[in-house]
Amino acid sequence: MKNTRAVAALAIQAVIDDKQSLSQALPRLAENLDESGKGQCQDFIYAVLRAFPKYNYFINQLSHTKLKPELNLIRYLIAVGMYQLDSKRVAEHAAIAETVEASRVLNKDGLSALVNALLRNYQREASALNQYLTANPNTIRQTLPDWLQKMLKDAYPKGVKKIAKASLQKPPMWLRINPRANTADEFCQQLSQAEIAFKQDPKQRECVQIDPPCNVDKLPGFFAGSSSVQDKAAQQAARLLELKDGQTILDACAAPGGKTAHILELSEVAKLDALDIDEQRLARTEKTLTRLKLKARLISGDASQTTWWDGTQYDRILLDAPCSATGVIRRHPDIMYLRRAEDIAQLVALQKQILHNLWAMLKPGGILLYATCSILPQENKQQISAFLQRQDNASLLPIFATESLQDPGWQILPGNQNMDGFYYARLIKASD
Ligand SMILES: C[S@@+](CC[C@H](N)C(=O)[O-])C[C@H]1O[C@@H](n2cnc3c(N)ncnc32)[C@H](O)[C@@H]1O
């Protein structure tokens, strides 16, 4: 299918109704779109998923009869149309005409008059409807799902509003400059020559925000490995590992390889084993490393088991654990529709098992960096605090002086210094 609006409606349906992640559903649905079509489609999907309760409310207000569940695909398409009218990137008449055309592409010719009528109504009523919601914010849920909102309120009683707001915003585009390909200054000079607006982080000069975001094919030397797209929070992992040349390293949940590549960019390792349970994601790691001209040993295996391990301990282990991903909702709004409160206990149990298993694979005196893109204490400081109390030969290697056994690690909340929500804790194994 080559129609971006139709593909967007199908993808939204895959997430909301079929509980598929966008990473599962989108590659298949968008395979016939060109790069700019994919970008536009992604913009439609993300914007509608971030604000679906609002668009759903508008559709219910504007339609004379309630749309039945079997018309959900058309409901999602109308939401895509409303978002286009709001964003004003396309002329209003074109936005409506293209959305009506998409209903035909979806074989819903009989409903194209409804799409047209509702969008024309919205054109007239949008400002009154939006004003009403601003004055009566509790009419609908305009925030994170209830279960998550509650967990966050328990964890951050004063910060929850700010977290929700940051999680529902469009994320910034951060780049990591590859020092093996160019210096930070050289790369920034090329950005200026290409008239790409950017802000360089004053303390971490290889960390650059592209603002406004652009497609990677516009970035100087991207396909030759000049740089990678990676949030600033994720760029902290390799630095926190205290890397030295000649070390052996395990990246235990490595795919798609963003942090593996950063480690290899920063040090001459003796060996880097990049392990992941998901073979398709591991194939993406291979692609990442090839573009950057880097090498690691890719292993398909389960980090909670020892079957893949040759028995040689590592100097450093990075455990970027499977988690709720509640810190990266701004990048993956589908998480709001896919995660449930019950998942958290299961994830905590899996993280505990992986942590326990990997600890035996760390050399005495070695460092394990535990990382998640979660903002829930159960997966982060509580997990690490319990580990430290259980494991005699483990101690905290603080990142900040304020850390303690009860409150270990560095919790980054979404929007802090414009970063994703992330957690890091460093553990050091006693020497024999
Ligand atoms: C947060 S992602 C890793 C991101 C990666 N470190 C990066 O920076 O590009 C977590 C990864 O854990 C993998 N995973 C989940 N359960 C696993 C297990 N039991 N053993 C190994 N990998 C696992 C997932 O397939 C996923 O690729």
The ligand as an ORCA input file, in Angstrom:
! r2SCAN-3c Opt
* xyz 0 1
  C      16.640     -2.119     25.859
  S      16.861     -3.241     24.580
  C      18.582     -3.119     24.310
  C      19.047     -1.914     23.555
  C      20.528     -1.979     23.188
  N      21.354     -2.201     24.342
  C      21.006     -0.746     22.457
  O      21.571      0.140     23.085
  O      20.825     -0.664     21.234
  C      16.730     -4.749     25.419
  C      17.129     -5.958     24.601
  O      17.068     -7.097     25.469
  C      16.789     -8.228     24.670
  N      16.399     -9.318     25.593
  C      15.221     -9.496     26.231
  N      15.271    -10.584     27.017
  C      16.518    -11.107     26.877
  C      17.181    -12.246     27.421
  N      16.566    -13.051     28.284
  N      18.448    -12.479     27.033
  C      19.080    -11.675     26.146
  N      18.498    -10.593     25.600
  C      17.241    -10.306     25.962
  C      15.726     -7.734     23.724
  O      15.669     -8.554     22.579
  C      16.220     -6.306     23.437
  O      16.966     -6.295     22.246
*
